[in-house]
């Protein structure tokens, strides 16, 4: 009788806590009931019900992609299914996806007591990877609901979109109140952001068992700066495409918003702050200055794989429109310097599937008409492994940036490493294979990618979610196995 349900043999395990210079040694991983029970070489094949030959590949902890947007442009149930398939294709085993009331997503307002159960119902049974949700308190009632969301649903992370009060998701807007779907007497402004922070801190104090994992994430851009610069850019005929969009949302808009957010965290006493998808040297510089200014605030700094791989010239067309924008090559190189200096806490995809018919307007070259966002979970791990290796980023650091660090911050206590007692979330990676990105090869329903034609030098070959072999032989396998993950319990 088999004593091991699954044995993955002959893999080089990448542990986030190993020294950078340590070469991963070949070993075997034994799994029972979705949990890793032993990591050691020479384990008996005869005692295993199923044996998977790891072929000497690197075994990374499954990616905890801390920033996705399931359901933003497509039905949530459909997006959960298709985009979780794309996630599995890229070695993502846990997706943390942002959700809010208002236009897009479920396209409705109202209290989260009514809204969030609909979200959970739509996603249930459709995900190929495990998942959780960050929620955005858009109105005062949502702030009052924070303790309920924490205790009833295990939601421990919340979000503010700093520019939504007067600047649109896709550019300049005159109807943000309609977009936000909040009561007419309320405003989504700096005062609201302060009260969100106070509400989260009050929940931390009232619910001490959850306090370490309760955090606030912020999209840091400044509406007034972007509105003014959009007008200037639209009057400059020399600018077009992604460069025009980047100039309309300049890097100092990020830096200013980071500074404001940081002072509000200091003022409200909220210690757990996540600065999302910082895209430029000015944004990172501001974030690091604020960490020095307010050492009692535990800032975490996030960047996206898109901002590490592509710039305004190399991205494939205006399908690369995203917020904050893709930047000039100088900013890409600056982000890599900060990654290598260990000044970035995690790297994400910011995956937001926006299909061709919705992404582009009648004039496919008008970047200000195009919708914002694109998918990319498929390329997060291979892109970071391959490009990182060229720059001296060790596999161990990749494991920290893509798995261990976000899992610790967001209360995913069973995720983040390959060790006894942890969930058997594993991505096998061939670090010595050359291939070319083609949108047609993706499991996502998005028909294009800004990475079209990019040369990759690492590839995910297999993905395991709690021991389920969900990606193998170049295809997603079986039925959806993903579970909703209440956190902090």
Secondary structure by P-SEA (a helix, b strand, c coil): ccccccccccccccccccccccccccbbbbbcccccccccccccccccccccccccccccccccccbbbccccccaaaaaaaaaaaaaaacccccbbbbbcccccccccccccccaaaaaaaacccccccbbbbbbbccaaaaaaaaaaaaaccccbbbbcccccccccccccccccccccccccccccaaaaaaaaaaaaaaaaaccccccccbbbbbcccaaaaaaaaaaaaaccccccaaaaaaaacaaaaaaaaaaaaaaaaaacccbbbbcccccaaaaaaaaaaaaaccccbbbbbbbccccccccccccccccccccccccaaaaaaaaaaaaacccccccccbbbbccccccccccccccccbbbbbccccaaaaaaaaaaaacccaaaaaaaccaaaaaaaccccccccccccccbbbbbcccbbbbbbcccccccccccccccccccbbbcbbbcccccccccccccccccbbbbbccc
